[in-house]
Amino acid sequence: MQHSQEKEVVIIGAGIGGLTLALALHRVGIRCRIYESVTELKPLGVGLNLLPHAMKEPARLGLQERLLAKGQETREYCFFTSHGQLVHREPRGKFAGYAWPQVSIHRGDLQMTLLAAVEERLGADVLHLGQRCTGVEQDDAGVTVHLQDSGSGAPLAPVSAQVVVACDGVHSVIRKQFHPAEARPRYQGSTQWRGVTRAKPFMSGASMAYVGTYHTGKLITYPIRDNIDGEGTQLINWVIEFAKPEEEERDWNRQGRLEDFLHLFEHSQFEWLDIPAMLREADAVYEYPMVDQDPLGFWTVGRVTLLGDAAHPMMPRGSNGAAQAIIDATALADLLAAEDDPRRALQAYEHKRLKATGDVVLANREIAPDAILLVVEERTGGKPFERLEDVISAQELLAWQERYKRVAGFDAGTLSAAP
Ligand SMILES: Cc1cc2nc3c(=O)[nH]c(=O)nc-3n(C[C@H](O)[C@H](O)[C@H](O)COP(=O)(O)OP(=O)(O)OC[C@H]3O[C@@H](n4cnc5c(N)ncnc54)[C@H](O)[C@@H]3O)c2cc1C
């Protein structure tokens, strides 16, 4: 097969990482094509968070205002015990002095915003839908990508490129090709149920609330679209985590059942939010196991590399799945622009991002941002406290938060030191 000598990147997967990579490559003048297995990109999923270190990249791509218009700028995090007692409250994003905002947004709004920008800037014909990648082959001159029709399964004509980036998510075929003997995903023994509810704002209308721990049922909730009806109603995202012995397969679209977790919050009618009412009025409920995979030893083979969930599937905790995919994408595009030899660029990308993202995968197992609530639960035996200062000091509270931010790469020191 003939390979053109021009630097052109084939991207496998038009999710958050793949679309961001296309925009970042366009910004540095490198051509690309995207092959995506679904026949139509639909705004699937529920809410996610773009932390300041992730918003820095869409800001560089000129998308900050569009994302702020679609999502909800997060003002603060509030941590409550399962009895609704406030443990800690801290400002976030620009309200905490970062140069970039934190944006809570529907995954579909994020993906559709990226897609619209790709179509405007690169043209709709860079995107090839309904084409599933089945593997890659390469020689010194380039890479051949094997594809099949997603509907019929029939093989399609292979395509060639100088560089291939696998952005094909948690079930990545290229990851399997590079690491055929990899251990199966690691289940943490708990599951997440996620949903959205249309409701009036709670607290500041831009607050993210963490309530309880996964021992008794943990809830995280925050608005992701503001004023959806002209009368101040918001689309409110919520996520519940609770122990579940049996593990389900990873499927972002798996429907969940309200009766599996509603009982955990039966008595959680707080002054600031009626949690059972919010859960009962959900538009839809999805279930996803708390699963991740050990960090890999390598992502890059010659002219092919992994990015986003394909490279570092992590537990959906701490708002880092989309964030790390976005950071991978812009880092890779910058390195491809800086290096003549794409193979050296891919090695440099792996060097820059493999350890950094592996640390986040491991941190998500140990120190979630709400680890503080586990500490309080342990010290109080799960009972209401009289005075918080008898349970934990203000310094200790701050030290816990800073520790998580440092590992996830968004403590103020790391961000302001970044070029
Ligand atoms: C349908 C869906 C819903 C999701 N919902 C949520 C959510 O509610 N909350 C949350 O935090 N995260 C959600 N995620 C995951 C989240 O998008 C990712 O964790 C994160 O954004 C990293 O993005 P990514 O580009 O690496 O992976 P993804 O965003 O998962 O994108 C992977 C893309 O690759 C495509 N693909 C897969 N295999 C192939 C193949 N062989 N050939 C070609 N294309 C392929 C997929 O169709 C998909 O478009 C969801 C993902 C999907 C696919």
The ligand as an SDF file (V2000), in Angstrom:
LIG
                    3D

 53 58  0  0  0  0  0  0  0  0999 V2000
  -22.0420    6.9810   24.7560 C   0  0  0  0  0  0  0  0  0  0  0  0
  -21.1040    7.4970   25.8270 C   0  0  0  0  0  0  0  0  0  0  0  0
  -21.6380    8.0940   26.9730 C   0  0  0  0  0  0  0  0  0  0  0  0
  -20.7850    8.5490   27.9810 C   0  0  0  0  0  0  0  0  0  0  0  0
  -21.3200    9.1430   29.0770 N   0  0  0  0  0  0  0  0  0  0  0  0
  -20.5130    9.6400   30.0390 C   0  0  0  0  0  0  0  0  0  0  0  0
  -21.0410   10.3190   31.1640 C   0  0  0  0  0  0  0  0  0  0  0  0
  -22.2540   10.4600   31.3010 O   0  0  0  0  0  0  0  0  0  0  0  0
  -20.1890   10.7910   32.1170 N   0  0  0  0  0  0  0  0  0  0  0  0
  -18.8270   10.6370   31.9850 C   0  0  0  0  0  0  0  0  0  0  0  0
  -18.0810   11.0860   32.8420 O   0  0  0  0  0  0  0  0  0  0  0  0
  -18.3000   10.0140   30.9200 N   0  0  0  0  0  0  0  0  0  0  0  0
  -19.0980    9.5120   29.9460 C   0  0  0  0  0  0  0  0  0  0  0  0
  -18.5510    8.8880   28.8600 N   0  0  0  0  0  0  0  0  0  0  0  0
  -17.0880    8.7070   28.7980 C   0  0  0  0  0  0  0  0  0  0  0  0
  -16.3470    9.9890   28.5010 C   0  0  0  0  0  0  0  0  0  0  0  0
  -16.7780   10.5420   27.2900 O   0  0  0  0  0  0  0  0  0  0  0  0
  -14.8860    9.6320   28.4500 C   0  0  0  0  0  0  0  0  0  0  0  0
  -14.4920    9.0630   29.6960 O   0  0  0  0  0  0  0  0  0  0  0  0
  -13.9520   10.8200   28.2900 C   0  0  0  0  0  0  0  0  0  0  0  0
  -14.5870   11.9110   27.7390 O   0  0  0  0  0  0  0  0  0  0  0  0
  -12.7210   10.4440   27.4560 C   0  0  0  0  0  0  0  0  0  0  0  0
  -13.0600   10.5230   26.0870 O   0  0  0  0  0  0  0  0  0  0  0  0
  -12.5380    9.5340   24.9640 P   0  0  0  0  0  0  0  0  0  0  0  0
  -12.5920   10.3300   23.7030 O   0  0  0  0  0  0  0  0  0  0  0  0
  -11.2930    8.8910   25.3540 O   0  0  0  0  0  0  0  0  0  0  0  0
  -13.6400    8.3890   24.9190 O   0  0  0  0  0  0  0  0  0  0  0  0
  -15.2110    8.4240   24.4310 P   0  0  0  0  0  0  0  0  0  0  0  0
  -15.7270    9.8060   24.6910 O   0  0  0  0  0  0  0  0  0  0  0  0
  -15.7930    7.2840   25.0770 O   0  0  0  0  0  0  0  0  0  0  0  0
  -15.0810    8.2600   22.8630 O   0  0  0  0  0  0  0  0  0  0  0  0
  -14.6960    7.0680   22.2010 C   0  0  0  0  0  0  0  0  0  0  0  0
  -15.2670    7.1020   20.7900 C   0  0  0  0  0  0  0  0  0  0  0  0
  -14.6790    6.0640   20.0130 O   0  0  0  0  0  0  0  0  0  0  0  0
  -15.6740    5.4150   19.2620 C   0  0  0  0  0  0  0  0  0  0  0  0
  -15.1840    4.0570   18.9760 N   0  0  0  0  0  0  0  0  0  0  0  0
  -15.0830    3.0180   19.8500 C   0  0  0  0  0  0  0  0  0  0  0  0
  -14.5330    1.9480   19.2630 N   0  0  0  0  0  0  0  0  0  0  0  0
  -14.2730    2.3060   17.9770 C   0  0  0  0  0  0  0  0  0  0  0  0
  -13.6910    1.6230   16.8650 C   0  0  0  0  0  0  0  0  0  0  0  0
  -13.2540    0.3660   16.9570 N   0  0  0  0  0  0  0  0  0  0  0  0
  -13.5870    2.2880   15.6830 N   0  0  0  0  0  0  0  0  0  0  0  0
  -14.0140    3.5750   15.5580 C   0  0  0  0  0  0  0  0  0  0  0  0
  -14.5710    4.2600   16.5880 N   0  0  0  0  0  0  0  0  0  0  0  0
  -14.6860    3.6410   17.7810 C   0  0  0  0  0  0  0  0  0  0  0  0
  -16.8880    5.4760   20.1700 C   0  0  0  0  0  0  0  0  0  0  0  0
  -18.0990    5.2830   19.4610 O   0  0  0  0  0  0  0  0  0  0  0  0
  -16.7620    6.8710   20.7590 C   0  0  0  0  0  0  0  0  0  0  0  0
  -17.3810    7.8530   19.9460 O   0  0  0  0  0  0  0  0  0  0  0  0
  -19.3690    8.3970   27.8440 C   0  0  0  0  0  0  0  0  0  0  0  0
  -18.8330    7.8010   26.6800 C   0  0  0  0  0  0  0  0  0  0  0  0
  -19.6810    7.3640   25.6750 C   0  0  0  0  0  0  0  0  0  0  0  0
  -19.0840    6.7330   24.4230 C   0  0  0  0  0  0  0  0  0  0  0  0
  1  2  1  0
  2  3  1  0
  2 52  2  0
  3  4  2  0
  4  5  1  0
  4 50  1  0
  5  6  2  0
  6  7  1  0
  6 13  1  0
  7  8  2  0
  7  9  1  0
  9 10  1  0
 10 11  2  0
 10 12  1  0
 12 13  2  0
 13 14  1  0
 14 15  1  0
 14 50  1  0
 15 16  1  0
 16 17  1  0
 16 18  1  0
 18 19  1  0
 18 20  1  0
 20 21  1  0
 20 22  1  0
 22 23  1  0
 23 24  1  0
 24 25  2  0
 24 26  1  0
 24 27  1  0
 27 28  1  0
 28 29  2  0
 28 30  1  0
 28 31  1  0
 31 32  1  0
 32 33  1  0
 33 34  1  0
 33 48  1  0
 34 35  1  0
 35 36  1  0
 35 46  1  0
 36 37  1  0
 36 45  1  0
 37 38  2  0
 38 39  1  0
 39 40  1  0
 39 45  2  0
 40 41  1  0
 40 42  2  0
 42 43  1  0
 43 44  2  0
 44 45  1  0
 46 47  1  0
 46 48  1  0
 48 49  1  0
 50 51  2  0
 51 52  1  0
 52 53  1  0
M  END
$$$$
